[in-house]
Amino acid sequence: MSAIELYARASVGFDERVAHAVAVLESAAAEHAGRIVQATSLGAEDMVITDLIARHGLPITVATLQTGALHDQTTALIPRIETRYGIEVEVFKPVEESVVHFVQKNGERAMYESIELRKACCATRKLEPLARMLAGAGAWITGLRREQSDTRAVVPFSEPDDKGRIKFNPLADWSWADVWHYIAAHDVPYNPLHDEFMPSIGCAPCTRAIAVGEPFRAGRWWWEDEKAKECGLHVKDTAVSTVSAIGAPR
Ligand code: SF4
């Protein structure tokens, strides 16, 4: 059964939520002309946002992180986006020497050994290239939704990040059914791993399929406590400070 068959449902207010997401994107693009980036994870929500950006011709740069540990199916979405929408996806990679050094020192499976090592891996492979992606940007766009986890239950449509930029979350009030209804209605390309019970997809070593009834993000860093389950991209101060405190690159 495909993710569309499993999840896509039309619901009351869907058209209004789409219109509101477009309004958020239009206003963000106007306010931050030339200095706004969609930081796409290539997940289902972000594919919807990229479709909205392209469909409405919004001047928003689309960029992603290639951590070096993604599934092939995830990486394959980059040329699919470029072909489908005729836009360039900017790809940011970690500093190769930093990754080599981290793996030599801590091993390929370091992320399973402690939260500190897992966060240090995320700092090397994600936070440092994200910082380069957002250097010079006044705003960025994410696919965060309130429904994704308890720690995201109060996600606003826009908020300042800890670097003084504005982070826009245009799908904050969308349900998972909305996301898939939009994907089905507009034939949006998506990661085939979503068809294999992976609603939230990150790096391959840190993503597994979920079972019926498990929470949305249960397949991410499943060996950790629920509250620790962020990579630092969307956590202010504490996680980044933790990363900094253990000497990882920023
Ligand atoms: S998600 Fe896993 S593999 Fe990817 S950067 Fe974080 S710890 Fe490393």
Boltz pocket constraint, residues with backbone or C-beta under 6 A from the ligand:
constraints:
  - pocket:
      binder: B
      contacts: [[A, 67], [A, 69], [A, 111], [A, 117], [A, 118], [A, 119], [A, 121], [A, 122], [A, 123], [A, 125], [A, 126], [A, 202], [A, 203], [A, 204], [A, 205], [A, 206], [A, 231]]
      max_distance: 6.0
